[in-house]
Amino acid sequence: MKNGNTGMNSKVDEYVGKAKRWKKESEILREIVRGCGLTEEFKWMHPCYTYKGKNIVLIHGFKAYCALLFHKGALLKDSHGILTQQTENVQAARQIRFTSAQEILDMAPFLKAYIHEAIEVEKAGLKVNFKRQTEPAFPEEFQKKLDEIPALKTAFASLTPGRQRAYLLYFGAAKQSKTRESRVEKYMQQILDGKGLHDR
């Protein structure tokens, strides 16, 4: 759903309009990204910008910062050294993080350059070479909940492999069964809501 001929997505209008944190920052980022000729869409509950149907960049906010997430950021040159790997398990995506509107305005020329580079990466059909990762085990405490609650099992199976992996690593990292159990309890609703470990 688009508004008129502006190419602005009404769901993104709603997302930015309702934003309690990073509202001004999201508005500026949206303007910068839209100025680069990408299609505005709304995916994974966030503004997402595509080129011929391929995901280029996403705007998202966290507690401590908001960010532009480049889906194939690992392939960008990062000539200004501003890309961040969210966690060591993230192979393709990279973020540029911001904590103020002024910071975004100051970096606008760099951001446009990175977005154009990301479009070129997509045009060239470049792909990230994913390293094969050993699959983390399902902690016993989590498996028990999945067996007990069919809806939880279905919700977990519907998550992206990266999100599933993050949960399994987080649950399994706790040394004591009691801690693993409380971690599972804490994040059950988030899984049922279709969200990843770090989604808010």
DOTOR-564992 format. One record per residue (C-alpha): residue in one letter; x, y, z. Coordinates in steps of 0.25 Angstrom, whole numbers, padded with zeros to 4 digits, always signed. Each point is the difference from the previous one (the first is absolute). Example, Ala and Ser with C-alpha at 12.3 -4.5 7.8 and 13.67 -1.06 7.14 Angstrom:
A+0049-0018+0031/S+0006+0014-0002/
***
This chain:
M+0000+0000+0000/K+0006+0013-0004/N-0005+0014+0001/G-0002+0007-0013/N+0012+0000-0009/T+0010+0004+0011/G+0004-0015+0002/M-0002+0002+0015/N-0005-0013+0006/S-0012+0003+0010/K+0005-0011+0010/V+0014+0008+0001/D-0008+0013+0002/E-0007-0007+0011/Y+0013-0006+0006/V+0007+0013+0000/G-0013+0007+0005/K-0001-0009+0012/A+0015-0001+0004/K+0002+0005+0014/R+0015-0001-0001/W+0009+0004-0012/K-0012+0006-0007/K+0008+0012-0005/E+0012-0009-0004/S-0009-0009-0007/E-0006+0011-0008/I+0014+0005-0005/L+0004-0014-0003/R-0012-0002-0008/E+0002+0012-0008/I+0014-0003-0003/V-0003-0014-0004/R-0012+0004-0009/G+0009+0010-0007/C+0008-0012-0005/G-0011-0005-0009/L-0003-0012+0008/T-0014-0006+0001/E-0006+0002+0014/E-0006-0013+0006/F-0004-0004+0014/K+0006-0014+0004/W+0004-0006+0014/M-0008+0011+0006/H+0010+0010-0005/P+0002+0010-0012/C+0007-0008-0010/Y+0006+0005-0013/T+0001-0009-0013/Y+0006+0001-0014/K-0008-0009-0010/G-0005-0008+0012/K+0013-0002+0007/N+0002+0005+0014/I+0011+0011+0001/V-0002+0007+0013/L-0009+0000+0012/I-0003+0011+0011/H-0001-0005+0014/G+0001+0005+0014/F+0005-0006+0013/K+0001+0005+0014/A+0014+0006-0001/Y+0000+0004-0015/C-0007+0000-0013/A+0006-0006-0013/L+0001-0002-0014/L+0002-0015-0003/F+0006-0004-0013/H-0005-0014-0004/K+0014-0003-0007/G+0008+0010+0008/A+0011-0010+0001/L+0003+0002-0015/L+0001+0015+0001/K+0014+0007+0000/D-0003+0008+0013/S+0010+0011-0004/H-0004+0008+0012/G+0000-0012+0010/I-0014+0003+0005/L-0006-0014-0002/T-0003-0009+0012/Q-0002-0015+0001/Q-0012-0002+0010/T+0005-0013+0005/E+0011-0009-0004/N-0010-0010-0006/V-0006+0010-0010/Q+0008-0002-0013/A-0007+0009-0010/A-0006+0012+0006/R+0007+0012+0006/Q-0006+0012+0007/I+0004+0015+0001/R-0005+0004+0014/F-0004+0014+0004/T-0004+0006+0013/S-0005+0014-0005/A-0006+0007-0012/Q+0012+0009-0001/E+0009-0012-0002/I-0009-0005-0011/L+0000+0014-0007/D+0015+0001+0001/M+0002-0014-0006/A-0010+0002-0011/P+0010+0001-0011/F+0007-0013+0005/L-0014-0007+0001/K-0004+0003-0014/A+0013-0005-0005/Y-0001-0013+0008/I-0015-0002-0005/H+0005+0002-0015/E+0011-0010+0002/A-0010-0010+0006/I-0009+0002-0012/E+0012-0003-0009/V+0003-0012+0008/E-0014-0005-0003/K+0001+0004-0015/A+0013-0008-0001/G-0007-0012+0006/L+0010-0002+0011/K-0002-0010+0011/V+0005-0001+0014/N+0008-0013+0001/F-0006-0006+0013/K+0009-0008+0009/R-0007-0013+0004/Q-0003+0001+0014/T-0002-0012+0009/E-0015+0000+0005/P-0001+0003+0015/A-0007-0011+0008/F-0014+0002+0006/P+0001+0001+0015/E-0008-0010+0007/E-0008+0010+0007/F-0004+0007-0013/Q-0003-0013-0007/K-0010-0004+0012/K-0008+0013-0002/L+0000-0002-0015/D-0006-0014+0002/E-0010+0006+0011/I-0005+0012-0008/P-0003-0003-0015/A-0002+0015-0003/L+0014+0003+0005/K+0006-0011-0009/T-0007+0005-0012/A+0004+0015+0003/F+0015-0004+0002/A+0000-0008-0013/S-0006+0012-0007/L+0012+0009+0004/T+0012+0002-0009/P+0012-0009+0002/G+0008+0011+0005/R-0010+0003+0011/Q-0002-0014+0004/R+0015-0002+0001/A+0001+0013+0009/Y-0010-0006+0009/L+0006-0013+0001/L+0014+0006+0003/Y-0006+0009+0010/F-0008-0011+0007/G+0012-0010+0000/A+0010+0010+0005/A-0005-0001+0014/K+0008-0010+0008/Q-0012-0003+0010/S-0013-0007-0004/K-0007+0010+0009/T+0006+0012-0008/R-0003-0007-0013/E-0015-0002+0004/S-0002+0014+0005/R+0006+0005-0014/V-0010-0008-0007/E-0011+0005+0008/K+0004+0014-0002/Y+0000-0001-0015/M-0011-0009-0003/Q-0010+0011-0003/Q+0010+0007-0009/I+0001-0013-0008/L-0015-0001+0000/D+0000+0014-0006/G+0009-0004-0011/K+0011+0009+0005/G+0015-0003+0001/L+0009+0001+0013/H+0004+0014-0003/D-0013+0005-0006/R-0009+0010+0008/
***
